Amino acid sequence: MTIQEYREALHEINVKAENERRMLARTFATEHSQVKVGDYISDYYDTIRVESWDVVKGTYEYPLHCLVYRGMICKKDGTPRKNPKSCSIYQCNLLRVNGEPVKNHGYGE
């Protein structure tokens, strides 16, 4: 085995491991989500109607991977604002889903 073959084999192993880590993080984050597209969710500041979500690395308080929900800001009653703005809410900051309080910031039991 030459040095070049060794480097190529090591690179292939690292790529496979990174892909498996990414799939595991996505599975973990989506498994603990109770929010669906179209739901109304609230954090400490805003209420949004969920239009999409992504998996992101966690925050300082919760270092595991979590979801970030994206949508347009709504009024407290769920109607769109006069001047709509886009907003993102991290799963670890969830307080309410469709008006119901969330236990453990949306991470299940």
C-alpha positions in Angstrom: 0.0 0.0 0.0 1.4 3.4 -1.0 0.9 6.6 0.9 -1.6 7.8 -1.8 -3.7 4.6 -1.4 -3.6 5.0 2.3 -4.9 8.6 2.1 -7.6 7.7 -0.4 -8.8 4.8 1.9 -8.7 7.1 4.9 -10.7 9.8 3.1 -13.3 7.3 2.0 -13.7 6.1 5.6 -14.1 9.7 6.8 -16.7 10.5 4.2 -18.8 7.4 5.1 -18.5 8.3 8.8 -19.6 11.9 8.3 -22.6 10.8 6.2 -23.6 8.4 9.0 -23.2 11.1 11.6 -25.4 13.4 9.5 -28.1 10.8 9.1 -28.1 10.0 12.8 -28.4 13.7 13.7 -31.3 14.1 11.3 -33.1 11.0 12.7 -32.6 12.1 16.3 -33.9 15.6 15.6 -37.0 14.6 13.6 -37.8 11.8 16.0 -38.2 14.3 18.9 -40.3 16.8 16.9 -44.0 17.1 17.4 -44.4 20.0 15.0 -45.8 19.6 11.5 -45.7 22.1 8.6 -48.7 24.3 9.0 -48.7 24.3 12.8 -48.5 27.6 14.8 -45.6 27.6 17.2 -44.4 30.2 19.7 -41.1 31.0 21.5 -40.3 33.8 23.9 -40.8 36.5 21.2 -42.8 35.5 18.2 -45.5 33.2 16.9 -45.1 31.7 13.4 -46.9 29.4 11.1 -44.4 26.7 10.2 -43.5 26.6 6.5 -40.3 24.6 6.6 -37.6 23.2 8.9 -33.9 22.3 8.9 -31.7 20.3 11.1 -29.0 22.4 12.8 -26.3 21.8 15.4 -27.8 22.6 18.9 -27.4 25.7 21.0 -25.2 26.4 24.0 -28.0 25.2 26.4 -28.7 22.0 24.4 -25.7 20.8 22.4 -27.4 18.0 20.5 -28.8 18.5 17.0 -32.3 20.0 16.8 -34.7 21.5 14.3 -35.1 25.1 13.4 -38.6 26.0 12.1 -39.1 28.8 9.6 -42.2 30.7 8.8 -44.0 34.0 8.7 -44.7 35.9 11.9 -48.4 35.9 12.9 -50.4 37.7 15.5 -51.3 35.9 18.7 -54.6 34.9 17.2 -52.9 33.3 14.2 -53.8 35.8 11.6 -51.0 37.1 9.4 -49.4 40.5 10.3 -50.0 43.5 8.1 -46.3 43.7 7.3 -45.2 40.0 7.3 -41.7 39.1 8.2 -39.9 35.8 8.1 -38.7 34.3 11.4 -36.9 31.2 12.7 -37.6 29.3 15.9 -35.3 26.7 17.3 -36.8 23.6 18.8 -35.0 24.2 22.1 -36.9 27.5 22.4 -40.4 26.1 21.8 -43.0 27.2 24.3 -46.3 26.5 22.6 -47.5 24.3 19.6 -51.0 25.3 18.3 -51.6 27.1 21.6 -50.8 24.2 23.8 -47.8 24.4 26.2 -44.8 22.2 25.3 -43.1 20.0 27.9 -39.3 19.9 27.9 -39.0 22.4 25.0 -40.3 20.0 22.5 -37.8 17.2 23.2 -40.4 14.7 24.4 -40.2 13.0 27.8 
